[in-house]
Amino acid sequence: MSNYNDLNAEEQRVILHKGTERAFSGKYFDHKGDGLYHCKQCNAPLYKSNSKFDSGCGWPSFDDTIQESVKEVPDADGRRVEIVCANCGGHLGHVFKGEQFTPKNTRHCVNSVSIQFEEDKKLNSLPLDENEHDAVELKKAYFAAGCFWGVEYHFEHFPGVTAAVSGYMGGPENTADYKSVCTGRSGHLEAVEVTYDPSMVDFEVLTRLFFEIHDPSQTDGQGPDRGAQYLSAIFYNDAQEEQTSQRLIDTLEEKGMRVATKLYPIAPFYKAEDYHQDYYDKTGKSPYCHTYTKRF
């Protein structure tokens, strides 16, 4: 242990004695930034920031690891699977599979005190456990689900999404701004342009997320936001996207939900004002009417 970092009492409780920090108390559960997360005890690199996602569980969540950096071992409780640093054996947390939070269907639930973040804009020097993808052409998808702040937030933090931009779509005018759209009479919807890597996530997965972060049965807005500009819609790029969207709507209606979401062909997208972009990341607040609800 002499070559390892000194640990304070709380770090010893978690890392050495397999304790768990209180949910939502760790400094990394909602942490953003490009870089690597290292083992707090031995400094071994464990996770890339582009594998981190918001699971809503209150602890940092990752859906992939740096190659051979983390080991899975049966937990002493006989039910869960523990994850430890492959280099020093320090306790990190637990791994859960089959929850469908991301396309990789894996959630490493990690204690913040077990890791240390180091900023690194390059992120390509260490391989993930799965094969890295060659560069591919990015694609765009367009969703309207009420106030674009919350919609943007959920998509922007989803693995495989490279950017999410708030804006306006659907009105007859050849321009749009917040003042005109918020009247509800311009014909535009608050929408989000989602840019994604199709080698990591596909349109159907994104559309499932769309249906699970808002109430697609609400006909007069979303949550407390009422008005024509807050209606639910998908603007499809082609027939395949239209068919995928309709199939998911049919699935929800078979489950008993009356879906109000409209499907429209692609229309001009007008980027919203700068103060609307990354609203929740800038303010540190949480979406007030967009929460994840599993529907599929």
NURO-856108 format. One record per residue (C-alpha): residue number from 0; z, y, x; residue in three letters. Coordinates in Angstrom, 3 decimals. Example, Ala and Ser with C-alpha at 12.3 -4.5 7.8 and 13.67 -1.06 7.14 Angstrom:
BEGIN
<r pos="0" c3="7.800" c2="-4.500" c1="12.300" code="ALA"/>
<r pos="1" c3="7.140" c2="-1.060" c1="13.670" code="SER"/>
END
This chain:
BEGIN
<r pos="0" c3="0.000" c2="0.000" c1="0.000" code="MET"/>
<r pos="1" c3="0.340" c2="2.310" c1="3.003" code="SER"/>
<r pos="2" c3="-3.340" c2="3.251" c1="2.874" code="ASN"/>
<r pos="3" c3="-3.149" c2="4.228" c1="-0.790" code="TYR"/>
<r pos="4" c3="-2.299" c2="7.592" c1="-2.310" code="ASN"/>
<r pos="5" c3="1.298" c2="8.387" c1="-3.161" code="ASP"/>
<r pos="6" c3="1.893" c2="8.066" c1="-6.899" code="LEU"/>
<r pos="7" c3="4.337" c2="10.039" c1="-9.001" code="ASN"/>
<r pos="8" c3="6.655" c2="8.303" c1="-11.468" code="ALA"/>
<r pos="9" c3="4.214" c2="8.468" c1="-14.414" code="GLU"/>
<r pos="10" c3="1.299" c2="7.232" c1="-12.308" code="GLU"/>
<r pos="11" c3="3.424" c2="4.323" c1="-11.057" code="GLN"/>
<r pos="12" c3="4.395" c2="3.460" c1="-14.635" code="ARG"/>
<r pos="13" c3="0.763" c2="3.227" c1="-15.702" code="VAL"/>
<r pos="14" c3="-1.095" c2="2.079" c1="-12.572" code="ILE"/>
<r pos="15" c3="1.463" c2="-0.314" c1="-11.100" code="LEU"/>
<r pos="16" c3="3.401" c2="-1.416" c1="-14.162" code="HIS"/>
<r pos="17" c3="0.504" c2="-1.442" c1="-16.654" code="LYS"/>
<r pos="18" c3="1.833" c2="1.272" c1="-18.926" code="GLY"/>
<r pos="19" c3="-0.162" c2="3.445" c1="-21.321" code="THR"/>
<r pos="20" c3="-0.162" c2="7.217" c1="-21.552" code="GLU"/>
<r pos="21" c3="0.194" c2="8.854" c1="-24.953" code="ARG"/>
<r pos="22" c3="-3.088" c2="9.327" c1="-26.843" code="ALA"/>
<r pos="23" c3="-4.711" c2="12.774" c1="-26.520" code="PHE"/>
<r pos="24" c3="-2.234" c2="13.729" c1="-23.777" code="SER"/>
<r pos="25" c3="-4.324" c2="12.968" c1="-20.686" code="GLY"/>
<r pos="26" c3="-6.336" c2="15.664" c1="-18.937" code="LYS"/>
<r pos="27" c3="-9.575" c2="13.668" c1="-19.008" code="TYR"/>
<r pos="28" c3="-9.787" c2="12.435" c1="-22.617" code="PHE"/>
<r pos="29" c3="-12.034" c2="15.378" c1="-23.573" code="ASP"/>
<r pos="30" c3="-13.163" c2="16.300" c1="-20.074" code="HIS"/>
<r pos="31" c3="-16.769" c2="17.422" c1="-19.483" code="LYS"/>
<r pos="32" c3="-18.682" c2="17.849" c1="-16.255" code="GLY"/>
<r pos="33" c3="-21.109" c2="16.130" c1="-13.895" code="ASP"/>
<r pos="34" c3="-19.452" c2="13.947" c1="-11.328" code="GLY"/>
<r pos="35" c3="-17.603" c2="10.752" c1="-10.554" code="LEU"/>
<r pos="36" c3="-14.263" c2="9.397" c1="-11.706" code="TYR"/>
<r pos="37" c3="-12.349" c2="7.707" c1="-8.872" code="HIS"/>
<r pos="38" c3="-9.327" c2="5.422" c1="-8.820" code="CYS"/>
<r pos="39" c3="-6.198" c2="7.583" c1="-8.504" code="LYS"/>
<r pos="40" c3="-4.542" c2="5.040" c1="-6.242" code="GLN"/>
<r pos="41" c3="-7.280" c2="4.150" c1="-3.732" code="CYS"/>
<r pos="42" c3="-10.084" c2="6.704" c1="-4.356" code="ASN"/>
<r pos="43" c3="-12.694" c2="4.026" c1="-5.102" code="ALA"/>
<r pos="44" c3="-15.503" c2="5.371" c1="-7.356" code="PRO"/>
<r pos="45" c3="-15.321" c2="3.786" c1="-10.799" code="LEU"/>
<r pos="46" c3="-17.346" c2="5.700" c1="-13.392" code="TYR"/>
<r pos="47" c3="-20.197" c2="8.184" c1="-13.561" code="LYS"/>
<r pos="48" c3="-19.745" c2="11.088" c1="-15.937" code="SER"/>
<r pos="49" c3="-22.994" c2="10.176" c1="-17.709" code="ASN"/>
<r pos="50" c3="-21.334" c2="6.965" c1="-18.918" code="SER"/>
<r pos="51" c3="-18.471" c2="8.901" c1="-20.552" code="LYS"/>
<r pos="52" c3="-18.535" c2="9.424" c1="-24.309" code="PHE"/>
<r pos="53" c3="-16.294" c2="10.667" c1="-27.099" code="ASP"/>
<r pos="54" c3="-14.920" c2="7.681" c1="-29.021" code="SER"/>
<r pos="55" c3="-12.232" c2="9.670" c1="-30.824" code="GLY"/>
<r pos="56" c3="-9.559" c2="7.260" c1="-29.561" code="CYS"/>
<r pos="57" c3="-7.575" c2="9.820" c1="-27.524" code="GLY"/>
<r pos="58" c3="-8.280" c2="8.327" c1="-24.096" code="TRP"/>
<r pos="59" c3="-11.264" c2="8.733" c1="-21.745" code="PRO"/>
<r pos="60" c3="-14.000" c2="6.321" c1="-22.830" code="SER"/>
<r pos="61" c3="-16.859" c2="4.946" c1="-20.713" code="PHE"/>
<r pos="62" c3="-19.602" c2="2.494" c1="-21.678" code="ASP"/>
<r pos="63" c3="-20.568" c2="1.476" c1="-18.135" code="ASP"/>
<r pos="64" c3="-19.105" c2="1.261" c1="-14.630" code="THR"/>
<r pos="65" c3="-20.295" c2="1.780" c1="-11.097" code="ILE"/>
<r pos="66" c3="-21.470" c2="-1.583" c1="-9.818" code="GLN"/>
<r pos="67" c3="-18.645" c2="-4.062" c1="-9.153" code="GLU"/>
<r pos="68" c3="-15.989" c2="-1.337" c1="-9.262" code="SER"/>
<r pos="69" c3="-13.950" c2="-2.607" c1="-12.224" code="VAL"/>
<r pos="70" c3="-12.622" c2="-6.081" c1="-12.982" code="LYS"/>
<r pos="71" c3="-11.812" c2="-7.510" c1="-16.395" code="GLU"/>
<r pos="72" c3="-8.734" c2="-9.742" c1="-16.639" code="VAL"/>
<r pos="73" c3="-6.891" c2="-11.266" c1="-19.610" code="PRO"/>
<r pos="74" c3="-4.081" c2="-9.012" c1="-20.759" code="ASP"/>
<r pos="75" c3="-0.518" c2="-10.284" c1="-20.811" code="ALA"/>
<r pos="76" c3="-0.418" c2="-9.768" c1="-24.584" code="ASP"/>
<r pos="77" c3="-2.960" c2="-12.580" c1="-24.973" code="GLY"/>
<r pos="78" c3="-5.209" c2="-10.480" c1="-27.223" code="ARG"/>
<r pos="79" c3="-6.832" c2="-7.731" c1="-25.215" code="ARG"/>
<r pos="80" c3="-8.825" c2="-7.590" c1="-21.981" code="VAL"/>
<r pos="81" c3="-7.331" c2="-5.454" c1="-19.226" code="GLU"/>
<r pos="82" c3="-9.466" c2="-3.490" c1="-16.752" code="ILE"/>
<r pos="83" c3="-8.317" c2="-2.909" c1="-13.174" code="VAL"/>
<r pos="84" c3="-9.772" c2="-1.258" c1="-10.092" code="CYS"/>
<r pos="85" c3="-11.675" c2="-3.977" c1="-8.201" code="ALA"/>
<r pos="86" c3="-10.589" c2="-2.484" c1="-4.882" code="ASN"/>
<r pos="87" c3="-6.821" c2="-2.080" c1="-5.308" code="CYS"/>
<r pos="88" c3="-6.002" c2="-3.841" c1="-8.578" code="GLY"/>
<r pos="89" c3="-4.546" c2="-0.713" c1="-10.137" code="GLY"/>
<r pos="90" c3="-4.301" c2="-0.781" c1="-13.945" code="HIS"/>
<r pos="91" c3="-6.932" c2="1.406" c1="-15.647" code="LEU"/>
<r pos="92" c3="-6.679" c2="0.444" c1="-19.322" code="GLY"/>
<r pos="93" c3="-8.541" c2="-2.000" c1="-21.559" code="HIS"/>
<r pos="94" c3="-12.127" c2="-2.843" c1="-22.463" code="VAL"/>
<r pos="95" c3="-13.398" c2="-3.307" c1="-26.021" code="PHE"/>
<r pos="96" c3="-16.795" c2="-4.687" c1="-27.018" code="LYS"/>
<r pos="97" c3="-18.746" c2="-4.884" c1="-30.256" code="GLY"/>
<r pos="98" c3="-17.616" c2="-1.531" c1="-31.675" code="GLU"/>
<r pos="99" c3="-21.174" c2="-0.068" c1="-31.663" code="GLN"/>
<r pos="100" c3="-20.105" c2="3.351" c1="-30.413" code="PHE"/>
<r pos="101" c3="-23.054" c2="3.386" c1="-27.976" code="THR"/>
<r pos="102" c3="-26.136" c2="1.211" c1="-27.413" code="PRO"/>
<r pos="103" c3="-24.253" c2="-0.622" c1="-24.637" code="LYS"/>
<r pos="104" c3="-21.635" c2="-1.665" c1="-27.201" code="ASN"/>
<r pos="105" c3="-18.820" c2="-1.379" c1="-24.653" code="THR"/>
<r pos="106" c3="-15.810" c2="0.943" c1="-24.442" code="ARG"/>
<r pos="107" c3="-13.663" c2="1.173" c1="-21.345" code="HIS"/>
<r pos="108" c3="-10.515" c2="2.858" c1="-22.659" code="CYS"/>
<r pos="109" c3="-8.969" c2="4.410" c1="-19.531" code="VAL"/>
<r pos="110" c3="-5.714" c2="6.237" c1="-18.851" code="ASN"/>
<r pos="111" c3="-6.289" c2="9.702" c1="-17.417" code="SER"/>
<r pos="112" c3="-3.504" c2="9.224" c1="-14.872" code="VAL"/>
<r pos="113" c3="-5.364" c2="6.213" c1="-13.446" code="SER"/>
<r pos="114" c3="-8.407" c2="8.257" c1="-12.432" code="ILE"/>
<r pos="115" c3="-9.345" c2="11.420" c1="-10.565" code="GLN"/>
<r pos="116" c3="-12.513" c2="13.436" c1="-11.207" code="PHE"/>
<r pos="117" c3="-14.728" c2="14.748" c1="-8.420" code="GLU"/>
<r pos="118" c3="-17.582" c2="17.076" c1="-9.314" code="GLU"/>
<r pos="119" c3="-20.961" c2="15.838" c1="-8.150" code="ASP"/>
<r pos="120" c3="-24.219" c2="17.213" c1="-9.564" code="LYS"/>
<r pos="121" c3="-26.279" c2="14.353" c1="-8.094" code="LYS"/>
<r pos="122" c3="-25.050" c2="11.231" c1="-9.948" code="LEU"/>
<r pos="123" c3="-27.744" c2="8.949" c1="-8.539" code="ASN"/>
<r pos="124" c3="-26.234" c2="7.688" c1="-5.302" code="SER"/>
<r pos="125" c3="-24.332" c2="4.777" c1="-6.863" code="LEU"/>
<r pos="126" c3="-25.836" c2="2.167" c1="-9.216" code="PRO"/>
<r pos="127" c3="-24.382" c2="1.296" c1="-12.595" code="LEU"/>
<r pos="128" c3="-23.693" c2="-2.321" c1="-13.429" code="ASP"/>
<r pos="129" c3="-26.893" c2="-2.436" c1="-15.465" code="GLU"/>
<r pos="130" c3="-30.272" c2="-1.799" c1="-13.874" code="ASN"/>
<r pos="131" c3="-31.101" c2="1.875" c1="-13.566" code="GLU"/>
<r pos="132" c3="-34.169" c2="2.968" c1="-15.502" code="HIS"/>
<r pos="133" c3="-37.207" c2="4.529" c1="-13.924" code="ASP"/>
<r pos="134" c3="-38.011" c2="8.030" c1="-15.005" code="ALA"/>
<r pos="135" c3="-39.449" c2="8.046" c1="-18.513" code="VAL"/>
<r pos="136" c3="-40.861" c2="10.687" c1="-20.788" code="GLU"/>
<r pos="137" c3="-38.125" c2="12.199" c1="-22.933" code="LEU"/>
<r pos="138" c3="-38.500" c2="12.329" c1="-26.725" code="LYS"/>
<r pos="139" c3="-37.190" c2="14.675" c1="-29.405" code="LYS"/>
<r pos="140" c3="-35.668" c2="14.059" c1="-32.809" code="ALA"/>
<r pos="141" c3="-34.644" c2="16.586" c1="-35.467" code="TYR"/>
<r pos="142" c3="-31.662" c2="16.332" c1="-37.794" code="PHE"/>
<r pos="143" c3="-30.012" c2="18.641" c1="-40.342" code="ALA"/>
<r pos="144" c3="-26.511" c2="17.709" c1="-41.489" code="ALA"/>
<r pos="145" c3="-24.655" c2="20.875" c1="-42.369" code="GLY"/>
<r pos="146" c3="-23.314" c2="23.377" c1="-39.854" code="CYS"/>
<r pos="147" c3="-25.238" c2="22.781" c1="-36.647" code="PHE"/>
<r pos="148" c3="-22.149" c2="23.292" c1="-34.463" code="TRP"/>
<r pos="149" c3="-20.697" c2="19.900" c1="-35.344" code="GLY"/>
<r pos="150" c3="-24.027" c2="18.078" c1="-35.430" code="VAL"/>
<r pos="151" c3="-24.911" c2="19.393" c1="-31.981" code="GLU"/>
<r pos="152" c3="-21.480" c2="18.412" c1="-30.664" code="TYR"/>
<r pos="153" c3="-21.739" c2="14.765" c1="-31.683" code="HIS"/>
<r pos="154" c3="-25.291" c2="14.295" c1="-30.438" code="PHE"/>
<r pos="155" c3="-24.744" c2="16.183" c1="-27.201" code="GLU"/>
<r pos="156" c3="-21.971" c2="13.787" c1="-26.190" code="HIS"/>
<r pos="157" c3="-23.856" c2="10.612" c1="-27.114" code="PHE"/>
<r pos="158" c3="-25.123" c2="8.394" c1="-24.262" code="PRO"/>
<r pos="159" c3="-28.862" c2="8.704" c1="-23.709" code="GLY"/>
<r pos="160" c3="-29.050" c2="12.211" c1="-25.158" code="VAL"/>
<r pos="161" c3="-30.014" c2="14.757" c1="-22.519" code="THR"/>
<r pos="162" c3="-29.763" c2="17.882" c1="-24.681" code="ALA"/>
<r pos="163" c3="-28.927" c2="19.016" c1="-28.209" code="ALA"/>
<r pos="164" c3="-29.919" c2="22.498" c1="-29.366" code="VAL"/>
<r pos="165" c3="-28.900" c2="24.274" c1="-32.567" code="SER"/>
<r pos="166" c3="-31.638" c2="25.941" c1="-34.575" code="GLY"/>
<r pos="167" c3="-33.457" c2="26.360" c1="-37.873" code="TYR"/>
<r pos="168" c3="-36.228" c2="24.320" c1="-39.556" code="MET"/>
<r pos="169" c3="-38.104" c2="24.012" c1="-42.794" code="GLY"/>
<r pos="170" c3="-38.663" c2="27.508" c1="-44.132" code="GLY"/>
<r pos="171" c3="-42.068" c2="29.062" c1="-44.889" code="PRO"/>
<r pos="172" c3="-41.610" c2="32.032" c1="-42.547" code="GLU"/>
<r pos="173" c3="-42.855" c2="31.822" c1="-38.954" code="ASN"/>
<r pos="174" c3="-39.492" c2="32.900" c1="-37.559" code="THR"/>
<r pos="175" c3="-35.833" c2="32.467" c1="-38.443" code="ALA"/>
<r pos="176" c3="-32.484" c2="33.923" c1="-37.461" code="ASP"/>
<r pos="177" c3="-28.893" c2="33.407" c1="-38.539" code="TYR"/>
<r pos="178" c3="-28.748" c2="36.493" c1="-40.745" code="LYS"/>
<r pos="179" c3="-31.707" c2="35.416" c1="-42.873" code="SER"/>
<r pos="180" c3="-30.889" c2="31.701" c1="-42.933" code="VAL"/>
<r pos="181" c3="-27.252" c2="32.136" c1="-43.950" code="CYS"/>
<r pos="182" c3="-28.379" c2="33.791" c1="-47.193" code="THR"/>
<r pos="183" c3="-29.585" c2="30.357" c1="-48.283" code="GLY"/>
<r pos="184" c3="-32.832" c2="31.894" c1="-49.501" code="ARG"/>
<r pos="185" c3="-35.076" c2="31.594" c1="-46.430" code="SER"/>
<r pos="186" c3="-35.818" c2="27.915" c1="-47.034" code="GLY"/>
<r pos="187" c3="-34.600" c2="26.942" c1="-43.563" code="HIS"/>
<r pos="188" c3="-31.946" c2="24.378" c1="-42.790" code="LEU"/>
<r pos="189" c3="-29.499" c2="24.549" c1="-39.928" code="GLU"/>
<r pos="190" c3="-30.847" c2="21.769" c1="-37.716" code="ALA"/>
<r pos="191" c3="-30.439" c2="20.282" c1="-34.257" code="VAL"/>
<r pos="192" c3="-33.166" c2="19.361" c1="-31.804" code="GLU"/>
<r pos="193" c3="-32.061" c2="16.204" c1="-29.972" code="VAL"/>
<r pos="194" c3="-33.774" c2="15.390" c1="-26.672" code="THR"/>
<r pos="195" c3="-33.205" c2="11.811" c1="-25.572" code="TYR"/>
<r pos="196" c3="-34.183" c2="9.178" c1="-23.040" code="ASP"/>
<r pos="197" c3="-35.908" c2="6.355" c1="-24.987" code="PRO"/>
<r pos="198" c3="-35.056" c2="3.896" c1="-22.202" code="SER"/>
<r pos="199" c3="-31.367" c2="4.407" c1="-23.009" code="MET"/>
<r pos="200" c3="-31.300" c2="5.057" c1="-26.746" code="VAL"/>
<r pos="201" c3="-33.863" c2="4.862" c1="-29.553" code="ASP"/>
<r pos="202" c3="-34.557" c2="6.831" c1="-32.700" code="PHE"/>
<r pos="203" c3="-32.879" c2="4.287" c1="-34.972" code="GLU"/>
<r pos="204" c3="-29.586" c2="4.439" c1="-33.053" code="VAL"/>
<r pos="205" c3="-29.646" c2="8.246" c1="-33.206" code="LEU"/>
<r pos="206" c3="-30.417" c2="8.156" c1="-36.928" code="THR"/>
<r pos="207" c3="-27.530" c2="5.789" c1="-37.549" code="ARG"/>
<r pos="208" c3="-25.290" c2="8.258" c1="-35.733" code="LEU"/>
<r pos="209" c3="-26.702" c2="11.053" c1="-37.918" code="PHE"/>
<r pos="210" c3="-25.674" c2="9.189" c1="-41.076" code="PHE"/>
<r pos="211" c3="-22.236" c2="8.429" c1="-39.621" code="GLU"/>
<r pos="212" c3="-21.205" c2="11.957" c1="-38.583" code="ILE"/>
<r pos="213" c3="-21.660" c2="13.600" c1="-41.972" code="HIS"/>
<r pos="214" c3="-21.555" c2="12.745" c1="-45.673" code="ASP"/>
<r pos="215" c3="-25.196" c2="12.038" c1="-46.621" code="PRO"/>
<r pos="216" c3="-24.249" c2="11.799" c1="-50.288" code="SER"/>
<r pos="217" c3="-23.190" c2="15.452" c1="-50.596" code="GLN"/>
<r pos="218" c3="-25.815" c2="17.449" c1="-52.487" code="THR"/>
<r pos="219" c3="-24.611" c2="21.043" c1="-52.127" code="ASP"/>
<r pos="220" c3="-23.911" c2="21.393" c1="-48.410" code="GLY"/>
<r pos="221" c3="-21.598" c2="19.650" c1="-46.014" code="GLN"/>
<r pos="222" c3="-17.823" c2="19.625" c1="-46.261" code="GLY"/>
<r pos="223" c3="-16.608" c2="23.116" c1="-47.133" code="PRO"/>
<r pos="224" c3="-19.941" c2="24.680" c1="-46.095" code="ASP"/>
<r pos="225" c3="-21.953" c2="25.101" c1="-49.292" code="ARG"/>
<r pos="226" c3="-25.482" c2="26.393" c1="-49.582" code="GLY"/>
<r pos="227" c3="-29.137" c2="25.412" c1="-49.279" code="ALA"/>
<r pos="228" c3="-29.089" c2="25.926" c1="-45.509" code="GLN"/>
<r pos="229" c3="-26.501" c2="23.155" c1="-45.082" code="TYR"/>
<r pos="230" c3="-28.363" c2="20.316" c1="-46.807" code="LEU"/>
<r pos="231" c3="-28.952" c2="16.922" c1="-45.188" code="SER"/>
<r pos="232" c3="-32.447" c2="16.166" c1="-43.871" code="ALA"/>
<r pos="233" c3="-34.443" c2="14.381" c1="-41.187" code="ILE"/>
<r pos="234" c3="-37.650" c2="15.917" c1="-39.862" code="PHE"/>
<r pos="235" c3="-39.732" c2="12.951" c1="-38.711" code="TYR"/>
<r pos="236" c3="-42.370" c2="13.107" c1="-35.964" code="ASN"/>
<r pos="237" c3="-44.476" c2="10.200" c1="-37.171" code="ASP"/>
<r pos="238" c3="-44.750" c2="7.413" c1="-39.724" code="ALA"/>
<r pos="239" c3="-42.538" c2="5.091" c1="-37.705" code="GLN"/>
<r pos="240" c3="-39.652" c2="7.572" c1="-37.728" code="GLU"/>
<r pos="241" c3="-40.157" c2="8.119" c1="-41.459" code="GLU"/>
<r pos="242" c3="-40.053" c2="4.368" c1="-42.100" code="GLN"/>
<r pos="243" c3="-36.967" c2="3.896" c1="-39.931" code="THR"/>
<r pos="244" c3="-35.174" c2="6.725" c1="-41.738" code="SER"/>
<r pos="245" c3="-36.094" c2="5.377" c1="-45.166" code="GLN"/>
<r pos="246" c3="-34.971" c2="1.866" c1="-44.213" code="ARG"/>
<r pos="247" c3="-31.539" c2="3.165" c1="-43.188" code="LEU"/>
<r pos="248" c3="-31.303" c2="5.150" c1="-46.430" code="ILE"/>
<r pos="249" c3="-32.153" c2="1.985" c1="-48.358" code="ASP"/>
<r pos="250" c3="-29.442" c2="0.109" c1="-46.460" code="THR"/>
<r pos="251" c3="-26.830" c2="2.719" c1="-47.354" code="LEU"/>
<r pos="252" c3="-27.891" c2="2.723" c1="-50.998" code="GLU"/>
<r pos="253" c3="-27.648" c2="-1.071" c1="-51.074" code="GLU"/>
<r pos="254" c3="-24.041" c2="-0.568" c1="-49.953" code="LYS"/>
<r pos="255" c3="-23.468" c2="1.661" c1="-52.986" code="GLY"/>
<r pos="256" c3="-23.982" c2="5.137" c1="-51.505" code="MET"/>
<r pos="257" c3="-26.217" c2="7.612" c1="-53.318" code="ARG"/>
<r pos="258" c3="-27.985" c2="9.275" c1="-50.388" code="VAL"/>
<r pos="259" c3="-29.030" c2="12.910" c1="-50.771" code="ALA"/>
<r pos="260" c3="-30.758" c2="13.133" c1="-47.378" code="THR"/>
<r pos="261" c3="-34.356" c2="14.375" c1="-47.609" code="LYS"/>
<r pos="262" c3="-37.179" c2="13.297" c1="-45.304" code="LEU"/>
<r pos="263" c3="-39.653" c2="15.958" c1="-44.202" code="TYR"/>
<r pos="264" c3="-42.580" c2="15.938" c1="-41.761" code="PRO"/>
<r pos="265" c3="-41.981" c2="17.807" c1="-38.531" code="ILE"/>
<r pos="266" c3="-41.845" c2="21.588" c1="-38.922" code="ALA"/>
<r pos="267" c3="-41.468" c2="24.454" c1="-36.452" code="PRO"/>
<r pos="268" c3="-38.067" c2="24.538" c1="-34.786" code="PHE"/>
<r pos="269" c3="-36.523" c2="27.944" c1="-34.082" code="TYR"/>
<r pos="270" c3="-33.707" c2="27.949" c1="-31.558" code="LYS"/>
<r pos="271" c3="-30.539" c2="29.616" c1="-32.840" code="ALA"/>
<r pos="272" c3="-28.861" c2="32.531" c1="-31.131" code="GLU"/>
<r pos="273" c3="-27.106" c2="31.843" c1="-27.814" code="ASP"/>
<r pos="274" c3="-23.634" c2="32.281" c1="-29.299" code="TYR"/>
<r pos="275" c3="-24.302" c2="29.277" c1="-31.565" code="HIS"/>
<r pos="276" c3="-25.157" c2="26.948" c1="-28.667" code="GLN"/>
<r pos="277" c3="-22.414" c2="24.576" c1="-27.402" code="ASP"/>
<r pos="278" c3="-19.968" c2="26.251" c1="-29.768" code="TYR"/>
<r pos="279" c3="-17.248" c2="23.606" c1="-29.665" code="TYR"/>
<r pos="280" c3="-17.498" c2="23.072" c1="-25.914" code="ASP"/>
<r pos="281" c3="-17.184" c2="26.818" c1="-25.366" code="LYS"/>
<r pos="282" c3="-14.244" c2="27.292" c1="-27.716" code="THR"/>
<r pos="283" c3="-12.417" c2="24.032" c1="-27.078" code="GLY"/>
<r pos="284" c3="-12.155" c2="23.462" c1="-30.822" code="LYS"/>
<r pos="285" c3="-13.054" c2="20.288" c1="-32.725" code="SER"/>
<r pos="286" c3="-15.688" c2="19.929" c1="-35.478" code="PRO"/>
<r pos="287" c3="-14.036" c2="20.733" c1="-38.809" code="TYR"/>
<r pos="288" c3="-16.435" c2="18.923" c1="-41.130" code="CYS"/>
<r pos="289" c3="-18.159" c2="16.374" c1="-38.892" code="HIS"/>
<r pos="290" c3="-16.213" c2="13.240" c1="-38.031" code="THR"/>
<r pos="291" c3="-17.434" c2="9.769" c1="-37.238" code="TYR"/>
<r pos="292" c3="-17.355" c2="7.220" c1="-40.064" code="THR"/>
<r pos="293" c3="-18.836" c2="3.777" c1="-39.495" code="LYS"/>
<r pos="294" c3="-21.370" c2="3.044" c1="-42.248" code="ARG"/>
<r pos="295" c3="-23.585" c2="0.268" c1="-40.841" code="PHE"/>
END
